């Protein structure tokens, strides 16, 4: 039975792809009233254009961010990019290679621990405030990349976990742990035995805030300003050392 792709497009923005049988062409109207069929031009192979690789890359980013790695097939990526699957494999040897190239892009625009050098000259408390602000700022300004990172964690992509958690996360926890110890000394406390746990909880909180503000479209936290949330979160952790 033949099938064809349909773009879910309630506001002309979403680009999720679903499949509907040829013999029931109006099924999507009943199941998904906001669905519109993709124009034939979107399904034409565009191998002649010089930006074919980038089109495939962009299509994969869109689909991976919405559906994750395992639920996204190369066939759907090719359809979404307007090329055939053979063309996709001319540019990327496998879905894994395509995904890992996207993860490299995600890491470049994400909160890289190299940015911690920007805290040079700041006191411990101000360094913590810097990390809180820049973490949420980076996630909100790159929502698609954040969603891909989130999906990679949910899909348990080992290579991503070893790279992100094994390198960036551990370094960030260590940096925050030392900053909390320094902030505690500034506040007159000689010992802060739970500094590592404190740092881990802060990062988990920041990830949760980012999820709420990016994915939770109707959550009240989206109505709060970024500055208000960052200031309150930093004070919350600095005041309970």
PyMOL commands that set and color helices and strands:
alter all, ss='L'
color gray80, all
select helices_A, chain A and resi 22-24+27-31+40-43+52-67+74-81+85-91+95-109+113-119+124-141+143-154+158-186+195-214+220-223+226-238
alter helices_A, ss='H'
color red, helices_A
select strands_A, chain A and resi 3-8+16-21+35-37
alter strands_A, ss='S'
color yellow, strands_A
deselect
rebuild
show_as cartoon
